[in-house]
Amino acid sequence: LIAIWALMRNRRRHKRALSSLRETVALLEQRLSARTDAWRHANDTLEQTEQRHRITTALLNETKEYLNSIINSMPSVMIGVTPSGHVTHWNSAAELATGIREKKALGFRLQEIYPNLPVPSEMIEEAISLSEPRMRENVKIDHLGMNRYVDITVYPLHSLELTGAVIRVDDVTMRQKLDSMMLQNEKLKSLGELAAGM
């Protein structure tokens, strides 16, 4: 009788343990299913975010290439510099004027890479600090042993992440020659009128 009673007690314990085990397995399966769903949702979100990032990166690269094409197609020398005068941009006209490729110019100080260009660091600092362009007109420079005249403008560049300046150099040698010729003609005309009056 004791053995039967012990056997029945063991069966009841076994049933309770089995029931508890089944409940635990069901609970674990439920949690696993919920976590799997959450993981799938996170994975889908990550894939969508990654796809948006790829599209945005492609658009940014396309915009960058477009802007570089615009800047490089300009006849003016365009040089981007940091407040300390280190080159951040060097367009095609700058390459032609100096014979220095963009890759070799980037990161160097402007005075090291383009010593003939009369743009003192004070001019850059002043344009940036006052947030106003600074300009010098009809500046005489030596270019390959020839005298050239240029207009130099330093534009301040301010954005959330960058501060610096853009230097624009326009060759005005032809304009200077025409102005000199017109001035000479005016002098000759005045001299002719004076001679005629005498």
Steps between C-alpha positions, in 0.01 A plus 500: 500500500781737584668412174180574304455826686865597429459401136186716468677791668791462256259492208330818619839669542602372161173634347550838667862509386398401148224763497743762630754395237236528226404848623866602506556364148188682377617822666849462349351431157283809537800712600709354219224577249470859630877549484516350152227741385683791663828391336329473159347847545838645606668329205241640256541847650878471474477392136269794420734741680800356319322535165408863578861563602627355170256719302595810701872428455451457125309832481768678704775364276304601191450852640868524594603397148257751350633786715860401424416504128358851534804626694748330268332641187551859620790693346578659837751346737298374799684391814334395824701556819463449874538798738867400539549509121510125425358410157169309501401548135701558182312533171617430146589865436729490807665189357556680166632815667748318723567167328418332833237224509219521754612186687843654560359836610244382755609535861794731431513863607412739215833689530692172466315379193431832322761752622445737201142567605495816714232394748634565849358297787370827652271546198352151553464551878336840449246365248408215736483706820295783343292261283557733206689447173838666463621611158817621330479624141760517223764316701818450297643147522776315322368201307757291313726803460219724372319779680133423552229699676238332717204589717504305826190454713489310829149387593427383856359151532286417803297187560408284799809282465740710294655842521742624241517704184482470123759692303404601147766625260398654166757582232431860393817552296304568181276750679807671645659522153178645354479754783862599437434533126190713563693720740780536241242589232345760731842654556574503125158650430556773759846563358353519147234749613764707675719499186201591282414788732849638468 
